Amino acid sequence: MASVAAKMKLFKGFEEEYKKRHDEIWPELVILLKETGVSNYHIYLDKETNSLFAIMEAADPSILRNLPSSPVMQRWWAYMKDIMESNADNSPIVFPLEEVFYLP
């Protein structure tokens, strides 16, 4: 199991909407993530900068590269693009984070 962490950016004023959408996450998206080997997925919000910090465990991080081709993921990105910084294909602009410390 490997930890994967990334940073994204939420538009100002959409903090509650972002949380609401994730509180109501689509069951088919949860199934897709779990089938891809994702577990212990956390997203944190820095309210000062509106930066989102995502941390997940992945059974095989290389399989995560297949997620963008999933229709469910594409629909989720389209659903989220109005409240966060996104690329032209609606995927969130993601900055991978490097692990510099781990306490087992």
FENMOKA-V740671 format. One record per run of one state. SS is the DSSP state (hx for helix, st for strand, lp for the rest). FROM is the first residue (numbers start at 1). TO is the last residue. If there is no record, write none. Layout:
ss & from & to
SS & FROM & TO
SS & FROM & TO
//
This chain:
ss & from & to
lp & 1 & 1
st & 2 & 10
lp & 11 & 14
hx & 15 & 23
lp & 24 & 26
hx & 27 & 35
lp & 36 & 37
st & 38 & 46
lp & 47 & 50
st & 51 & 58
lp & 59 & 60
hx & 61 & 69
lp & 70 & 70
hx & 71 & 80
lp & 81 & 83
st & 84 & 84
lp & 85 & 85
st & 86 & 86
lp & 87 & 91
st & 92 & 92
lp & 93 & 94
st & 95 & 96
lp & 97 & 104
//
